Amino acid sequence: MKALTTVVGAGALVLALAACGQTRTTTQPGSANGIAPAGQGGSLRDVPATQVDMSKLPQGYPARVQLDDNGATLAVQGQEGGCEHSSAELAAQDADAVHVLLIRNLTDTNRVCTKELRLTQLTVQLDKPLADRKVVLEQRTVRS
C-alpha cells in the first residue's frame, strides 16, 4: 500500500511539473490576432492602414486600429502576459493626428513569470471623431 501511495504521489508531481512548462496564447474566437473582426461582438471597423503610422512600434508588433460607430473611440491592440501588462494612453491630438502611446508595464520581475502571450484590446476616447486624421502609434516599456 505504501508503494502505491508513493507511485501515485510521484505521478501527480510529474503531471504538475509538466503543466507548468506549457505555454498558451489566448485569442478571441474567430480572430487570428486577439481582436474581434469588425462587425463581430460590437460595431468596430478597421481604420485604413494608410491612416495609421506604425513606424514608432517595435518591429513585428501586431498593430491593429479600429474605430467605433461614433468615430471617437479607438480600439488598439496590446500585448501582455506573465509579469507584463499593457495599457493605452491618448498622448496628444490635433487637427492632423492622434498620438496613442501603448505602455508595456513590467511588474515584479524578481519572480518567476509565465511565458504566455495575450493580445488584448485597449481603448482611448478622442475629443472629436477621428475623420481623416492620422493615428500615430508608439510603444514604451516601463518597470514598476
Residue pairs with C-beta under 8 A, 6 or more apart in sequence:
23 114
23 115
23 116
24 116
25 116
25 117
25 118
25 119
26 34
26 116
26 118
26 119
27 33
27 34
27 119
28 34
28 35
28 36
28 41
30 36
30 37
30 40
31 37
33 62
33 64
33 77
33 119
34 62
34 77
34 118
34 119
34 120
34 121
35 44
35 64
35 66
35 75
35 77
35 119
35 121
36 42
36 44
36 121
38 44
38 45
38 46
38 66
39 45
42 68
43 68
43 69
44 66
44 67
44 68
44 75
45 66
45 67
46 64
46 65
46 66
46 67
47 65
47 66
47 67
47 74
47 130
47 135
51 132
51 133
51 134
51 135
52 63
52 65
52 134
52 135
52 137
53 97
53 134
53 135
53 136
53 137
54 61
54 63
54 137
56 136
56 137
56 138
56 139
57 63
57 102
57 137
57 138
57 139
58 139
61 79
61 139
62 77
62 79
62 119
63 76
63 77
63 137
64 76
64 77
65 74
65 75
65 76
65 77
65 135
65 137
66 74
66 75
66 76
67 73
67 74
67 75
67 130
68 75
70 129
71 126
71 129
71 130
71 131
72 125
72 126
72 127
72 128
72 129
72 130
73 123
73 124
73 125
73 126
74 98
74 100
74 123
74 124
74 126
74 130
74 135
75 121
75 122
75 123
76 88
76 100
76 102
76 121
76 122
76 123
76 124
76 137
77 119
77 120
77 121
77 122
78 86
78 87
78 88
78 102
78 104
78 119
78 120
78 121
78 122
79 86
79 104
79 117
79 118
79 119
79 120
80 86
80 104
80 117
80 118
80 120
81 114
81 115
81 116
81 117
81 118
82 113
82 114
82 115
82 116
83 106
83 107
83 108
83 109
83 111
83 113
84 104
84 105
84 106
84 107
84 113
85 105
85 107
86 102
86 103
86 104
86 105
86 120
86 122
87 102
87 103
87 105
87 122
88 100
88 101
88 102
88 103
88 122
88 123
88 124
89 100
89 101
89 103
89 124
90 98
90 99
90 100
90 101
90 124
90 125
90 126
91 99
91 100
91 101
91 138
92 98
92 99
93 99
93 126
93 127
93 133
95 133
96 133
96 134
97 133
97 134
97 135
97 136
98 126
98 130
98 133
98 134
98 135
98 136
99 136
99 138
100 124
100 135
100 136
100 137
100 138
101 138
101 139
101 140
102 122
102 137
102 138
102 139
102 140
103 139
103 140
103 141
103 142
104 139
104 140
104 141
104 142
105 141
105 142
105 143
105 144
106 141
106 142
106 143
106 144
107 143
107 144
109 143
